[in-house]
Amino acid sequence: MKMKTLRDLLVDELKDLFSADNQLIKALPKMAKAAANPELRAGFLEHLEQTKGHAERLQRACERLGATPKGKKCAAMEGLIEEGKEMMEEDAEPSVLDAGLIAAAQKVEHYEMASYGTVRTWANLLGESEIAGLLQETLDEEKATDEKLTKLAEEMVNEEAEAGDAASMTRGGNGRR
């Protein structure tokens, strides 16, 4: 598709986000299964349900613009998910893996916040207030998820991972495995 207008670019980016969200829908159950911390596991499953809603909103936005949301693959999300998959394949202590899973999830959230914020702005510029509202709703949920991940990392997971490092050092280790 040749992009001649901002509307064309908006549709293209909505398709990219639809692909990203559908890739994430497949990845989140695996991340939940890999998580040792029950709150982290529950958070991944909660975000899975939210992400299904995000994909539905994107479908509605595309339909409003007379487009189908399918037909594009989000290379950025593919790479971010691959990084998360590599993390899950590491031989890591459970709390260290959880810290790594949070880092991987926050990379995804920041990508999505940037993307949703951009398309929301374009929808507003084009006078598509209904679409902008749908995108803002998703953006708000992405920000809330990022905040929950930060809180979980700061209050629990990072401390557990650090405690493992301290225990390793007191056993005569150098903190490395």
Summary of the structure (lengths in Angstrom):
residues: 177
radius of gyration: 18.6
end to end distance: 50.5
largest distance: 64.7
contacts: 545
relative contact order: 0.14
helix: 82%
strand: 0%
